[in-house]
């Protein structure tokens, strides 16, 4: 899927009154939410990046975006069963798992993550994150030696049943999936490749 596969980490699918958000199967660490919004707007992390339209009773999707190069690109829908969305282009198939976004504001509210946190610092680097209700995620990274500051923003999704957290943001250490444990002013994020600890800022 060219740029959509390389950078699309999720898609919003609207058909028959059903709306869903999807993450690519096989690589849960890539969690940049892309939306196919009602009205034909294509978004990434909430920002418009192009347009989309359905054809053949939504068995095909046409996407036009600078991320995809010039002109519309056609994607065949080979699966759409409420749990997964499958898209194919030029013989390459890609499967996306649906995110459960029902009652998302309530689920995020009970996570205990709302507020600003300071991650355990790395050598010469200060890392701060912020969870804002209902679903805004912010981060900043400051390198003391170079006095440089990097900031970013995205989205977050929490499942209280599994304690699973999905952070959708460019460049953040928390981007992707992790399990989280919150104890008062301390949080531990367990990712596939590392464990991150954080202290709540007062």
Beta strands, then each sheet from edge to edge (+ up, - down):
strand 1: 12-15
strand 2: 18-24
strand 3: 34-36
strand 4: 41-44
strand 5: 47-55
strand 6: 60-65
strand 7: 72-80
strand 8: 84-89
strand 9: 92-99
strand 10: 115-119
strand 11: 125-132
strand 12: 136-143
strand 13: 148-159
strand 14: 164-168
strand 15: 176-183
strand 16: 186-190
strand 17: 195-200
sheet 1: 1+ 2- 9+ 8- 7+ 6- 5+ 4- 3+
sheet 2: 10+ 11- 12+ 13- 14+ 15- 16+ 17- 10+
end
